[in-house]
């Protein structure tokens, strides 16, 4: 019985490490101090697992530097272009597939914020927020003449039916969402790497019927990124090569993916970095009117979370405050700001 368990354990560890391209150490891959899979068979298993897993998602660098620089990687028939850090895109990114073109924000290889897409079959544009591949919040669909065809709300990638109590509330939320989305789209465009516009499809350069705000372009010193590479020594590039704002955005994306409901009165909808206002923002959806929420308790809990959470240490060090925003279904809003100075 114990031998059977150990054999399963050994195979599972082998599969996990090989699946993520972490080749196991032959001397340490064992259970209860014994090796149940002969070493020569191990090599065949590694080859078989690599062959099987690579068929599901094969990435190929087709242009530029897909490890630490500007490049284009082809994954399952879709080309992804952006600035790579340790083999993952962070910041502004483009994707070009057979039926859809998109521009969006990424954090460590995962979608993290605004996403604007053009669908070739329907010739329509969509604007929304995507986190780890799932749509969250509002999704607006616009035709090529600028007419808004639909406005829908998603939570955890699932469409929420009958979300709005009235058409008036829906129109007010749409107006606010659209303004925020266009602003965020303008912000990520201002931060996009120099030269990436050469890959940008013509269809993505405008949103029909809408004006994308223009922000002052922020250039990143690519020479410093190259200077921080340590590939020759066999070690991965140090975090000093990453822009601090991108590191903060990566942490926010992780916080967003781990959100959960801890109070019956409100649920955390999303966490994100607002670079224009240099703020970390927490958005909550209240199950009742925000006027009925206890402001004192909310303010204290916000300060406690911001000042004591280890994951927010970098935000405190960089002087980025946290804004806590509570929304109800009537479109009313309640918000608080926690600054690093509140922690002293």
Secondary structure, DSSP 8 states (H G I E B T S, - for coil): -HHHHHHHHHHHHHHHHHHTT----TTT--BTTB--S-HHHHHHHHHHHHHHHHTT--EEEEEE-SSSSEEEEEETTEEEEEEEETTEEEEEEEEE-SSEEEEEEEETTEEEEEEEEEETTTTEEEEEEEETTEEEEEEEEEETTS-EEEEEEEETTEE-TT--SSHHHHHHHHHHHHHHHHHHHHHHHHTS-TTGGGG--GGGS--TT------------HHHHHHT--GGGTS---GGGS-HHHHHHHHHHHHHHT----BTTEEEEEEEEETTTTEEEEEEEESS-GGGS-HHHHHHHHHHHHHH-GGGHHHHHHT-EEEEEEE-TTS-EEEEEE-GGGG-
